[in-house]
Amino acid sequence: MIKIRYFARLREHLGTADEQMALTPEIRDLAALTEQLRRRGGVWSEAFGGEQSVMMAVNEEVADAAQPLRDGDEVAYFPPVTGG
């Protein structure tokens, strides 16, 4: 199992702050997980397949789509952070 957390506008758009998901052989990395979420359709497709970019972290460290996933990981999705 992995825990998935959604922050800021994603949490509001998706209507959930977190969920748990079993890892399957198809979900080996963040790219595959993100695609699985996008395939849910509707707001999920908008959030993960649209023009808005999403940042990702695994176990509180920013990660890219190639990051492998392991049982017990915590994945976070959040909008890009800007500042100045």
C-alpha positions as CSV (number, residue, x, y, z in Angstrom):
1,M,0.0,0.0,0.0
2,I,1.0,3.6,-0.6
3,K,-0.5,6.7,0.8
4,I,-1.3,9.5,-1.7
5,R,-1.8,13.0,-0.5
6,Y,-3.2,15.9,-2.5
7,F,-2.5,19.6,-1.6
8,A,-3.9,23.1,-2.3
9,R,-5.9,23.4,-5.5
10,L,-5.6,19.7,-6.2
11,R,-7.3,18.8,-2.9
12,E,-10.1,21.2,-3.6
13,H,-10.5,20.2,-7.2
14,L,-10.5,16.4,-6.5
15,G,-12.6,16.7,-3.3
16,T,-10.2,14.6,-1.3
17,A,-7.1,15.2,0.8
18,D,-5.6,11.6,0.7
19,E,-6.2,8.0,-0.2
20,Q,-4.5,4.7,0.0
21,M,-3.8,2.5,-3.0
22,A,-2.4,-1.0,-3.4
23,L,0.7,-1.2,-5.6
24,T,0.3,-3.4,-8.6
25,P,2.9,-4.6,-11.1
26,E,1.7,-1.9,-13.5
27,I,2.4,0.9,-11.0
28,R,6.2,0.8,-10.6
29,D,6.9,4.6,-10.6
30,L,5.3,8.0,-10.3
31,A,4.6,8.2,-14.1
32,A,2.5,5.0,-14.0
33,L,0.7,6.1,-10.8
34,T,-0.1,9.5,-12.3
35,E,-1.4,7.9,-15.5
36,Q,-3.6,5.5,-13.3
37,L,-5.1,8.6,-11.6
38,R,-5.6,10.4,-14.9
39,R,-7.5,7.4,-16.3
40,R,-10.2,7.8,-13.6
41,G,-11.6,10.5,-15.9
42,G,-13.5,13.6,-15.1
43,V,-11.8,15.9,-12.6
44,W,-8.9,13.4,-12.3
45,S,-8.2,13.7,-16.0
46,E,-8.3,17.5,-15.7
47,A,-5.9,17.5,-12.7
48,F,-3.4,15.0,-14.1
49,G,-3.7,15.3,-17.9
50,G,-4.5,18.9,-18.5
51,E,-2.4,22.0,-19.0
52,Q,-1.8,22.6,-15.4
53,S,1.5,21.3,-14.1
54,V,1.7,19.2,-10.9
55,M,4.7,18.6,-8.7
56,M,5.3,15.3,-7.0
57,A,7.2,14.1,-3.9
58,V,7.9,10.7,-2.4
59,N,8.5,10.5,1.3
60,E,8.7,14.3,1.5
61,E,11.3,14.7,-1.2
62,V,10.5,16.3,-4.5
63,A,10.7,13.6,-7.2
64,D,10.3,13.3,-11.0
65,A,8.1,10.9,-12.9
66,A,10.8,8.2,-13.1
67,Q,10.9,7.8,-9.3
68,P,10.3,4.2,-8.4
69,L,7.6,3.4,-5.8
70,R,7.8,0.9,-3.0
71,D,5.3,-0.5,-0.6
72,G,4.8,2.0,2.3
73,D,5.8,5.1,0.4
74,E,3.9,8.4,0.8
75,V,3.3,10.2,-2.5
76,A,2.3,13.9,-2.5
77,Y,0.9,15.9,-5.5
78,F,0.9,19.6,-5.3
79,P,0.9,22.7,-7.6
80,P,4.2,24.3,-8.4
81,V,5.4,26.7,-5.8
82,T,6.3,30.2,-6.8
83,G,7.8,32.9,-4.8
84,G,10.1,35.9,-5.0
